[in-house]
Amino acid sequence: MTALTPRTTKHIGQTAPDQTVPWAGGHPPWCARDHRCTAAHITGGEHVSEPERWKTSHGTLIATRYHNARGGWVEIRTVTALDPHEPIAQAQCRHLIAVTHTVFDRVLRPGKDTNHA
């Protein structure tokens, strides 16, 4: 099992999922409130979190949370080295995509209690 080490202290899921918190100054608690957040000064702008980076033995996982008038979403990126041999690297990419899809489906499928995922 790979250990995950978060590099930020302001976590994306900072508030309890069931908790309704008024957004101070119009910003959710996780919003970076800097140049990334355009919600306060652009029509149709969006709140953006500070990227949360997790170092692993295989590379880095980066998650950034967003929210606008249409709802919220998360962008998840990974930076990892691939095998130097092209056929193996291609297989690694496809496997990572397939496993990621499986995990997302399991966590986000309709009717799933995501508070305990």
C-alpha positions, 0 to 999 in steps of 0.5 A: 500500500502506498502512503499518501502525504498531503502537502497542504493543510487547507483540505478540499473537503474541509467542512463536514459533508452534511454541514451547511455553512454560510460562506463568509464574504461569499466564499466557501471555506475551501476557496483560495480567495486569491487570483484563482477565484473569479466568483467575486468579480466576473459574472459566471466566475468560479470559486477555486481551491488551492491545489491539494498535492499528495506525494506518493512513492509513484508520483504526485496526485493533485486535486483542485475543487471548483464551484460556480452557479451551475454546481461544483466539481473536482479536477484530479491530476496525476504526475508519475513516471512511465516505463521507458518502453512504449508498449508498457507505458501505453498499457500503464496509461490504459490501466490507470484510466480503467482503474480510475474509472472504476474507482470514480464509478464506485464512489460517485454512482447514484445512490451511493452514500459518498459521506463515507466513501 
